[in-house]
């Protein structure tokens, strides 16, 4: 399970795990695949419903993968402790080990990466993260505590 604020490096790390044999589950990429581009094929208003629907679908897919013994990396932000606990319990209920990887990057680095990302047009740069949105993400983020996660600085 990946964890971190937009621009922290979650997807880059998850893609490296994918190259080592894990199947990667990404809300952003699934929305892109099923619904197209933000602001072109769907509006900002539609995003929360799309996100919820895609997460349910990926959750079902994760359960199937676990039941078949497939190694998975969940490329979500896991910004709150409740969601992390819920997915950890789901994985453990299916007799698998779950490791949270917390990508912890300073705000300056996040901002630099998000500026670079804004020039792309792909699933992992679906919509612009403005300074205000980044500040909201930072304020709302619940960092993992104690031994809950491996932290990548």
WOQUI-V473478 format. One record per residue. N is the residue number from 0. SS is DSSP state (helix for helix, strand for strand, loop for the rest). PHI is phi in whole degrees, -180 to 180 (999 if undefined). BURIAL is b if it has 24 or more other C-alpha atoms within 12 Angstrom, else e. Layout:
N	SS	PHI	BURIAL
N	SS	PHI	BURIAL
This chain:
0	loop	999	b
1	strand	-89	b
2	strand	-153	b
3	loop	159	b
4	loop	-80	b
5	loop	-50	b
6	loop	92	b
7	loop	-80	b
8	loop	109	b
9	helix	-57	b
10	helix	-66	b
11	helix	-59	e
12	helix	-65	b
13	helix	-63	b
14	helix	-65	e
15	helix	-65	e
16	helix	-66	e
17	helix	-61	e
18	helix	-65	e
19	loop	-95	e
20	loop	113	e
21	loop	-82	e
22	strand	-93	b
23	strand	-100	b
24	strand	-109	b
25	strand	-132	b
26	helix	-61	b
27	helix	-58	b
28	helix	-70	b
29	helix	-71	b
30	helix	-62	b
31	helix	-59	b
32	helix	-66	e
33	helix	-92	e
34	helix	-125	b
35	loop	90	e
36	loop	-92	b
37	strand	-59	b
38	loop	79	e
39	loop	-116	e
40	loop	-97	e
41	strand	-152	e
42	loop	-98	e
43	helix	-58	e
44	helix	-61	e
45	helix	-79	e
46	helix	-58	b
47	helix	-58	e
48	helix	-68	e
49	helix	-62	b
50	helix	-61	b
51	helix	-64	e
52	helix	-64	e
53	helix	-66	b
54	helix	-62	b
55	helix	-60	e
56	helix	-64	e
57	helix	-67	b
58	helix	-63	b
59	helix	-63	e
60	helix	-62	e
61	helix	-60	b
62	helix	-59	b
63	helix	-61	e
64	helix	-62	b
65	helix	-63	b
66	helix	-66	e
67	loop	-97	e
68	loop	77	e
69	loop	-79	e
70	loop	-77	b
71	strand	-130	b
72	strand	-124	b
73	strand	-96	b
74	strand	-93	b
75	loop	-115	b
76	loop	-80	b
77	loop	42	b
78	loop	-75	b
79	loop	-126	b
80	helix	-62	e
81	helix	-62	e
82	helix	-64	e
83	helix	-62	b
84	helix	-64	e
85	helix	-62	e
86	helix	-70	b
87	helix	-60	b
88	helix	-63	e
89	helix	-59	e
90	helix	-64	b
91	helix	-67	e
92	helix	-61	e
93	loop	-98	e
94	loop	61	e
95	loop	-129	e
96	loop	-88	e
97	loop	-124	b
98	loop	-122	b
99	strand	-90	b
100	strand	-115	b
101	strand	-96	b
102	strand	-91	b
103	loop	-108	b
104	loop	-122	b
105	loop	-65	e
106	helix	-55	e
107	helix	-60	e
108	helix	-67	e
109	helix	-56	b
110	helix	-61	b
111	helix	-60	e
112	helix	-66	b
113	helix	-68	b
114	helix	-64	e
115	helix	-63	e
116	helix	-64	b
117	loop	-61	e
118	loop	-81	e
119	loop	-91	e
120	loop	-130	e
121	loop	-146	e
122	helix	-60	b
123	helix	-93	b
124	helix	-139	b
125	loop	-63	b
126	loop	-146	b
127	loop	-70	b
128	loop	-102	b
129	loop	-72	e
130	helix	-58	e
131	helix	-65	e
132	helix	-63	e
133	helix	-61	b
134	helix	-61	e
135	helix	-64	e
136	helix	-60	b
137	helix	-64	b
138	helix	-62	e
139	helix	-86	e
140	loop	-73	e
141	loop	-107	e
142	loop	-61	b
143	loop	-61	b
144	loop	-117	e
145	helix	55	e
146	helix	-92	e
147	helix	-63	e
148	strand	-145	b
149	strand	-82	e
150	strand	-107	b
151	strand	-109	e
152	loop	-93	e
